[in-house]
Amino acid sequence: MFKNYFKTAWRSLLKNKFYSLLNIAGLAAGLTVGTIILLWVQDELGYDGFHKNAKQIYRLENQAGTGSSQQIWTVTNAGIGPNAMEQLPEIMAMARITFNYFFTNYSYGDKVFVEDNPMFTDPGLFTIFDFPLIKGDPRSPFPNAASVVLTESTARRYFGNQEPIGKVIMGDHHASFTVTGIIRDLPHNSSLTGDMFFPMTAFQQDFARRHSGQSMNNDYHEYNFATYLLLRPGVDVKALAVKLRQVHLSHKADDTDIEYLLLALSKLHLFKADGSDNGIGAVRIFTLIALLILAIACINYVNLSTARSMLRVREVSMRKVLGALRVQLFMQFVMETAILFAVAMAISAVAIHLCLPLFNQLSDKTLHIDFSDHHIWLVTGAVAIGTLLVASIYPALLLSSFEPVKALKGKLGAGMNNAMFRKVLVVTQFVVSIVLITGTIIISQQLRYIHTKNLGYDRSFVFAFTLRNNEAHYASIRNQLANTPGVTGVTRAGENLVNVGQFSGNNDWDGKDPHQSLMVRPISIDHDFVPFFKMDLLQGHNFFGTPADSAYYILNETAVKLTGIKDPVGKRFQLRDKEGVIIGVVKDFHLTTLRQKIEPAVLYSKPVLNNYIYVRTTARDAPKAIAAAQKIWKQYSAGIPFSYTFLDAAFENLYREESRTGNLFSTFAGIAIFISCLGLLGLTAYTAQVRRQEIGVRKVLGASVGGIITLLAGQFVRLVLIALVIAIPLSWYAMQQWLNSFAYSVPIRWTVFLTAGAAAIGIAIGTVSYQSIKAALVNPVKSLKSE
């Protein structure tokens, strides 16, 4: 019986090559894209899931202020971790992580490296997380403050195939660190990053030197640490947050508006501490897109199968008359779908293999098909079985349901004769396509807005490089650069202006509420920094370029607003332990991405911190300016590789995720439209086939070719117009939710929907025109000779 089903099904598919190819192409495209997207979704949702204690690991975050002044800080002070560990039994282990900015380069022998991810951390890092030492003593990863733990790939870069344990790495050629442990490279789906891990005790020693012997573990002023806690099973997280606040207040009683939030490790990658979107929105959108593209592929098959059912009336009727049971006919049609689906799956498997590298490039992922991973089977199996069931059951039920006597007389019944169901499916396809087109347009507009928005400073043709400890030589460095052809300005600062990373909650001013906490972004700058970046000074004046500048501060508008200082120029302001006077107010400028509101910033003068040197040049003379900078670099940093970054490139790098989303959206929109058009092409061909006698009669009675084309294409254009009406509110809502993740965004204008609708209608007309023209040009004699 099975063999007979197979042979009959195979013959039917070969007999109708055109429709079979359309169905195979649509299903293969849908399966390919749907599977790849769901693999991406699985990877996003799987972040940090490889830690066996993932459900018990939390990152501490702070919240302070109310209303528009409310701030959430993803970093904490140094003291809360160790003190909470000591006082609260709910905490099993604690680890702090902060960037190691102490050294510019690291060396071993004649090898010199500039590292991107050197970190300070506590030994608890290797207890809380599954980053086990594969070499070294796991009970004591840091025997002393001069220890370092490396990843495998970092150890290979430094030592090749030599045994790394016991080797000594130099920091800036003067500080030695002995390798005491090796861990495997951190997985790509780890929220934590790092290549070199130095002991927090080394940071503590430096802190004690800078703060006259004070203990860093009692510091509740500076917020520069990511603090992770491993909790005991069953701990009430909200109650623990209250206890953490009490620990904080016991050390710094005036921070009465401080609150602690605990963000679960499982949510770290996709959520913010207040539960808002930090990537989960994109995951949900792409999950929906994957399901919709699979649904479009299934709709194609259902549409074509049910439409062509009228052409198979006599075949099915004769089978029933000859004794075929409904279940046998059902199995026959399921077999046809299964064969067609198997071919589509085979094509899809090849396409996934070929397309994954391109998708990885677009999405900045490293996805691959590993058939030893059961998750791969779950994703691909769910996609295959789900799509097969949806695409096969309804057409098989429909084709096997009608009564043969009535069918042979042309009385097919409402279910067979009514084309409304097929119209609904076509409308559904184009609703999805129009939503994706609209999304592509709005994402493109937002990216264009980001790139053209006035950031409050001029970054054009500016490149930056870091040169540590340049204080004694800066005047000479600046003169050499300024005398280079094509260099129009030079300045320096202690921060990367495109993405300022420093925070400080240790501040005070006249009239401050003793219970108010305000996190500011402090930026050490040179006296010519403000005019160099063409910032607008709204009140007061700039720094003078003298040692007296160390007693002055310049605030941005947001800092003045949140502090509530009236007539700020001349008023007292204290940053950390340095008291000074406000001498100016600068117009707000963006300190990080446009996803965040402009935060309070304090500009101050401390030249010893100003390791970022900024050079403005012209497009034509940029190579000369870079060469001059490299020459200076070699003069003061011999043996260390020179690197620089144009601020425009650094700015673009902040929005890689948005650019990737836009590229993926446009790609998926194109694929959805392609699959929809395959179905439209098949339906147009079917319509022309079943109406060939009508077309012949119309032409005999004088209908023009244009009139026939309008007759055939018009019904499909009307369906697209209906889809547009439905898609407008859906796409507006979806994209408004995406735009809400930006503090600054474009408005959604009606022209977006007009453009998307025109594109969909144009694509639909182009798709149906070929078959419509072909049918309209047929000689009516050929159409009517069988009558």
N, C-alpha and C positions, 0 to 999 in steps of 0.2 A: 504493500500500500504506500509506504513512504517513498519507494522508488518511483511509483507512478506519479505521486504528488510532485516529486522533484522534476521529472521529465516534462510533465505538463506545464509546470511553472516556468521552467527554462525556455520551452518553446514559445510561451506567451511573451516572455521578456524579449526574446530575439525577434519576434514578429513585430513588436512595437519599439524599435530601437530608439526612435526620437524621444519618446516619453520615458523610456528606461534610462537613457543617458541624462535627461533632465533630473530625474529623481536621484540617480546615483550621484551626480554632481552636487545637488543641493544637500543631500544627506552627508556626503563626504566633507563638504565645506563646514556644515554645521557641527559634525562630530569633531573635526579637527580643532576648530576654534573653541568650541565648548569645552573640550578636554584640556586644551592648553590654558584657558582662563581658569578653570577649576583647579588645575595644578598650581597656578599662581596663587589662587585664593588659599589653597591648602598650605602653601609655603608661608603666606602671611599669617595665617591663624596658628601656625606651628611654631612661631617665634618663642624661644625660651622654654619650649615644652620638653626639651631633652633633660632638664634638671629633675632628678627624682623627687626633690622637695619643693618643686615649683609652686604648689598650692599653699605652702607655708612661708614663702619668701615675699617680702614687701619692700618697696622703696619709700623712705620718708620724704614728705614734702611739707612746705609751710604755706599758710594762708594768713593774710593780714589785711586790715582795712575793710571798708564797706562800700557798696555802690560802685561808682565810677573809679574810686580809689582802691578797690580791692585788687590785691596782687596774689598770685600763686607762684611760689618759688620752687623749682625742681631741685634746688640744692639746699643743703642745711649748713648749720654751723658745725664746728669741729667737736663741740662738747657733748651734744645730745646723744650721740651714739654710745660712747663708752660709759657715760653716766647712767643712761637708761639700761644698758646691759648690766650694770652693777646693782641697780636698785629695783628693777622690775623682773620678777621670775618668769613672766610670760615670754621673755626673749631668750632664745637658746644660743644665738650667735649674732655677731655684728661685724660689719665691714664697711669702711669708708673708702671712697675712690676719688682722687683728684688728679688733674693733669700735672705732670712733672715739667714745669717751665724753668727749672733751675739751670739746665744745660742746653746749649745750642747743638752740640754734636757729641757723638760717642765713637770711641776708636778702640781697635785691637791691633797691635803691631802697626803696620803701615796702612791699614784699612780704616777709613773714616766714614761715618754714616750720620745722616740727619734723619731722626726718627719722627714719625707723625703721631704715634700713640704710646709714649712713655707715661706710665702712671705710678702714683704712690697709692699704696693700699695697706690694709691690715691683714694679718695672717688668716683672719676669719673668712676672707674671700674664698679660700680653697676648702673651707668647711661648708660654707653656705651653698656654693655653686659646684656643679660637677665639672670642675677644671682640675682633675687630679694630677699630681706630679708623677710623671713617668720616669723622672730621674731626680734624685735628691730625697731628703727626709720629709715626708708629708706632715709629720708631727711638728717640725720646726723649719718651715720654708725660708724664714729670715732669721738665721742665727744671730745676726747683729745688724747695725744700721748701714753697714757697707756691703749688703747683700743685694742680689738681683735675681729674679726669676724670669726666664725667657720662654717664648713660644718656640716650637720646633723650627719653623722656617726662619725665625730671627737668629737662632743659634747656628743654623746652616750658613746664613749670610756672613756671620762673624768668624766662624771656626771651621767651615767646611765639614769634613768628615771626622775632625778631631773630637775627642771627648770634651764636652763643654764644661762639666762640673769642675770647679776649681780655677777656671780661667778668669782673668781679670780684665774688665772693661773700664776704660777711662772716660770720664765725663769732662768735656772741654779740656782734655789733656792734663788735668790736675787732680780730679777726684776719682778714686779707684773703687770699683764695685766687683765683688767676687760672685761668680755664677754659682748659686746654691740649689737651683731647681730648674727643671724643664717641664713645660706643660704642652699638650697638643694645641695646635692653632685653634683659636676660638671659631666655632661654627659660623657660617654665613648668616644663620638665623638666630644669632645671639644679639640681644640689645646691648650687652656690654662689649666694649672693644678694648684692645690693648695688645701690645707686642712685647713690652718690657714692664715688669712690675717691681717697683722699689719699695722698701719697707716704710711704713708711715713714721716709724721712729726717726728716720733721716729727716723727714719734714718737721717733726717735733723739735729736733735739735736746732734746725735753722730758725724755727719760730722762737725758741728760747733765746737765741742770740739776738734776734731782732726786737724782742720784747723784754729785755732785761731779766731773763730767767723765768718768765711766766710759763705756765703749763698750757699747751694748746688744748688739752682736754677740758679746760675750764673757760675756753673762749666761746662766747655766745654773741659775738659781734660780726665776724666775717662769715659769709655764706658762700663757700666754694667747694663743698663736699657732697657727692652723691652717697647717701647712707642707706645701706641695706640691712634688713633684719630677718633672721630666721626665727619664726614664732613656733611655740609649742602647738600641737594639734588642738583645735577647739577653742582657741583664744577669740574673745570678742574684740574685733578690730576697733569698733567705735569707742568702747570703754578704754582700750589701750591708748587711743589717741588723746583721750582726756588725761590719762596718767602721764603721758609724754609731755603734755603742756604743763602739768604740775612740776615735773622735773625741770623743765626750762625755767619756770617762774621761780623755782627755788634758787636758781643761780643768777637770774636777771629779772627781778621782780617788776620792773617798770614796763616790760613787754606784755601788758595785759590784753592787747588785741591779737596776740599771736595764737594761731591754731595749728595743730598738726594733722596732716592727712596721710593715710597709708595707701599706696597704690600697689595692687597685687602684681606680681611679676607677670602673670598670664595676661594682664592688660597693659603692660608697660609699653609695648610696641604700637598699640592702636588706640589707646585712650589717654586722656589727661587725668590728673588727679581728681578733678571735680566731675569726672564721668563724661566730659565732652569729647567730641571727635578729635582724634589725632591720627587718623588713618583708617578707622573702621568704616567710615562713610564710603571711601573708595572701594574697600573690600565688599561692602554690601552692594554697591553699584555694579561692580564687575561680576559678582555672583548673579545678580539679576540679568545682566547682559548675556552671560553664558547661557542661562536658562531660556532667555528670550530667543537667542540665536538658534538654540536647539529646537525651540518651539516653532520658529519660522521654518526650519527644515522639515519638521513633522507636518506642519500645515501644508507645505508644498505637496508632500506625498498624499496627504488626505484629500487635498483639493483635486489633484490630478486623478487620483483613483476613483473618487466619487463622481467626478465629471465624466470620466471615460466609462463609468458603469452603464450609461445609456447605450454605449456602443457594444457592450457585452451582454445585452439582454437576451438575445437569441441563444448565445453560447450557454449561459447559465440556465435558461429555461429548458433547453434540450437535455442538459445534464439532469435536471430535476425530473423531467418526464421519463427519462431512462432509468430512474430509481436512485439517483444520488441523494443522500441525506444532507440535511442542512449542516450538520457537524462536519461532514466530508468536504462540502463546499467551503466551509469556514477554514478548515485546515489547508485546503488548496490555496486560498488567497493569503493565508498567513505564510505558507511556504513561499509564495511569490515574493512577499515582502522580505522574508528571511534571506532568500537568495540575493535579492537586490541589496539588502542591508549588509550581507556578508561582503559583497563586492565593495560597497561603500566603506566598510570598516577596514578592509585591506588597503584601499587607497588612502584612507585617513591615517592609518598607522605609518605609511610611508611619508605622508605629508607632515605629520607631527614630528617625525625624525628630521625632516628637512627644514621645517619651519622653526623648531625650538631655538637654534642658534640666533636667528633673526629676532625672535621674540625676546630672548635673553638680552640682546643688544638694545632693543626698544625699552624693556622694563628694568634693565640693570639687575638682572637676576642670573642665577647659575642653575636653572632648572634642567633636569635630565631625567630620562626614563630609566629607573632602576627597578627591574622586575622582581628583585629580591625584597623590595619594600612593599609590605602589604597595603600601605596607603595608596600606592599606585593602582593596585588591583581594585581597591574600593572606589577610587575616582573613575577609572576607565570602565569598570564593571557597571557602576551605577549609571554612567552616561549611556553606555551601550544598551543595557537592558531597559532602562527607562524610555529611551528614544524608540527602541524596537516595539515596545508595548503600545506606546502612544500612536505610533505610525501605522501599526498593523491591525489593531483590534477593531476600530470603528469601520474602516473600509471593508474588512472581512465580514463583519456583522451586517453591514448595509447590503453588500453584494449577495449575501446568502439568504436575505430576508424576504424578498418579494415572491408573490405567487406566480407560477409559470403561465397559467392560462391567461390571467389578466395582463401579464407582461407581454405575451405574444400578440395580444390585441392592442398593445400600446397604452394600456392603463397601468402606469407604473406606481401610482400611489404618491402621496404627498412627500414622503421621505426621499423618493428618488427624483421626482420631477421638479421639486422646489429648489431653486438655485440660491435661496436666501442664505443657507448655511455656508455655501462656498463664498458668498459675498462677505459674510461676517469674517471668515478666515482671511480673505484678502485685505480687508480693512485692518484686521489685527496686525498682519504683517507690516503694513505701511505705517501704522501707528508707531510700532517699534522703530522702524527705519527713520521716521521723521523725528522722534525723540532723540535718537542717536545723532542725526544731522544737527539738530538744535544744540545738543550738548557740545558737539565739536565746535560750532560757531561761538558759543558763549565762552568755552574754555580758551579759544583763540583770542577772543576779545579781552578776557581777563589777563592773559599773558602779555598781550600788547599793552594793556593798561599798566601792568607792572613794569614793563621795560621803558615806558615813556613817562611815568609819573615823576614829578619833581620830588626828589627825596630830601630836599633841604640842603643838599650839597652837590657840587659838581664833580663827578667821578670820571669824566671823559678824558681819555688819553693819560690816565694816571696809573703808574705801576708802583708796586711796593716790594721791598725786600727787608729782611731783618738783619740787623747788625748789632749784636749785643755789646754792651760795655763800650759804646762809642763816644761817651761824654767828653773824654779828653781830646778826641780827634774830630769832633763833629764840625767845628768851624772850618777846618781844612777840607773835610768831606763835602760839606755844603758848597764851598767855593769851587772845588773841582767839578762838581756836578753842574753848578750854575753857569760855569764857563764853557760847558759842552754845547756845541751847536744843536739847536732844536729843543733844549731844556728851557721851559718857561717858568719853572718854579720848583722849589724843594722845601720840604718840611718834615717833621717827624712827630711821632706820638707813641703812646704805650699800648695801643689797641689797634686791632683790625677794624677799621671804620665800617666796613660792610656788614660785619656781624660782631658787635661788641659783646665780649663774653664775661666781663667782670661785674660782680654785684657787691654791694655793701649795704648792710642795715645799720651800721654804726655811724649815726649822724645826729646832729642837733642844730637848732636854730632858735632865735628869739621868738617866743610865742608858741613853741611846740607843746602840744599836749603830752604830758609825761607818759601817757599810756599809748601813744601813737607809735606804730612801727611803719617805716617807709623804706623800701628797697630802692636804691638808686644805682645807676650805671656810672661809675667814676671813670673818667678818661683823662690820663695825663697827656698834655699836648705842649707843643712849642708855641712861641708867641706869634708866629706867622701862620699857624694852622687854620685859624678862622678865615683870613683873607685868601689863603691858598685854595681852600675848598669853596670859596665864594658863599659862605654862610652869611645870613642876615643878622646883624647885631641890632636888636630892637631897643635896648636900653643900655646906658653906661658906655664902657669902652673895653677894648681888648687888653690882653697882657702887654707889658712894656718890653719884655726881653731882658729883664734885669733880675738879679737874685731876689728882689722884693716880690716877684710874682708868686713865690711859694706861699705868701700870706693871702692870696686872692683866689676867688672862685668865680666862674661864670656858669649860670644855670640855664637850662632850656625852659621853654614856656611851661611844659608839663610839670617840671619840678617846682616852679613858682606857684602854679595852680594847686598842686597837691599839698604843698607845705603851707599854703595860705598866707605867704608873706606879702604884705602890702608895701608898695614902693621898695622893692628889694635892694636896689643899688645902695651900698653903704651899710647894709644890715649884716649882722653876725651870722656866720655859718660854720659848722664844724663837721668835717669829714674824717671818719675814723678818730684818731687822736690828735688831729691837726685843726686848730681853730683859726679862722680867717674871716675875710670880709668879701661880700658879694660885690664885684665891680661891673658886672654886665649880665644881660639876659640875651641869649641867642634864640633865634626862631627855631621851633621844633624841627628836628631832622630824624630820619628813620635810622634806628640803631640795629635793626635786624630785619626779618622778613615782614611783608605786609600782612601776614596772618596775625601779627601781634600789634596792639596799639602802641603808639609811641610812648616810651617809658621815661620817667624822670632821669635826667642826665646831669652830671656835675663835671665841668671841665676844670682841671687844676694843673699846676705846673710842678713837675718833679722830673727834671731832665734825665736823671739816672735810670728811669724806667722807660724812656722813649727809644725803644729798640726797633720800631717800625719806621723806615725811611720811605717817604713818598716823593715821587718824581713825576712832574707833569711835563709831557713832551708833545710833539705833533705827530700825526700819522706818518708823515714822510720821514721824519728824523728819529722815529722810535728806535730803530736798530743802533744808531749812534749813541743814544742815551743809555740803552741797555748795555752796550759794550763798555761805556764809561763806568757804569755802576759795577760791572763785573771786574773791571780793572781795580777799582777801589776795594771791592770785596777781597780780591786776592792779596791786596796790600795789607789788609788787617785780619784776614781769616785764611791764610795760606793753607792749602791742603784740604779745605772743606768745600764740597760742591756748592756752586752758586745757584740759587733759585729765586725767582721773582714771580709776581702775579699781577696782572692788570686788574684793576678794580672792577671793570666791566665783566671780566671772566669770573671773578670771585662772586659777583652779584648774580650772574647767570647760574652759578653752581648752587646758590641757595634755592633755586626753583627747578632743580632737576626733576623732582617728583611731579610737579605740575606740568612740566614739559612732557614727561613720560606719559602722564595721564592723557594729555592732549593728543599725543601721537597714537596711543592705544585706542582712544575714543574714535579718532578719524579712521583708523584701520578697521575697527569693528563695525563702524557705521558703513564703510564701503563693503564689507563682507555681508552684512545684513541686507543691504540694498541688492547686492549681487544675487543672494539666495532668493530674495523676494522677486527679483526680475526673472529668475529662472521659472518660478511658478507662474508669473504673469505671462511669460512667453508660451508656456505650455497651455494655459487656459485660453489664450488668444488663438492658438493653433486649433484647439478643440472647438472653440466657438465657431471659427471659420469652417471647420469640417462639418459640424452638425447643421450649419445654416447655409450650406452651399447652394441648396435648391432655392432658398429664399433670396440669396444674393443674385442667383441667375435670373429669377423672375423680376427682381427690382431693376436689374440692368436691362432686361428686355423691355420693361415699361418706361425706360428712360433715365434711370438713376445714374448720376455721374460717379466717376471713380472717387472723387473727393467726398461725395455723399456717403458712399459705401464705407470709406475709411472712417468717417465721422461716426457712422452707425456702430461699427465694431469697436473703435477705440473709445468712444464717448462713455460707454458704461463703465469702463475701467478708470477713466479720469474722474468720473463722479465718485467712485469708491475712494480714490486717493483724496479727494476733497473732504469726504466724510472723515477719513483718517486724520486729516489735518485738524479738523475741528476738535476731535477727541484728543489729539496729541498735544495741542497747545497748552491746556491746563496741566497735563501730566508733566510735560517737559519743563514748564515754568516752575512747578513745585520742586521737581528733582534738582534742577540747577540752582534754584534759590537756596536749597539746603547746602549745596556744595559751596556756593558763594558765601554763605554765612560763616564758613570756617576762616574767612579773611576779615580782618578788621577794616580793610579798605578794598572795595570791589566796584565793578562796573554795574550800572543798572541794567535790567533786562528790558530791552526795547522791543516794540512791536515789529520792527523791521527784521529782527532775527527770525520770527515765525514766518514772515513773508518770504524771506530768502530760503528757509528750509522747505516751505511749501512749494515754492517755485522750482526748487531743485528736485523735489520728489515728483512733482507733476511732469517736469521735463524728462526725468529718467523714465517714468511710466510711459509717456507718449513715445519716447524713443524705443522702448522695448516692444510695445504693441504695434508700432507702425509697420515693421517689416512684414509680420504675418497679415496685418490688415491690408497693406498694399498688394501683397501676393494674392490674397483672396479676391480683392477688388479687380485685379487685372485678368483673372481667369475668364476664358471664353464662356459665355453663358450656355452655349450649345453643349459643352462638356458637362456642365453642372446639371443640365436638364434632360440629357439624352436617355437616362435610366428611368425617367418618369413616363 
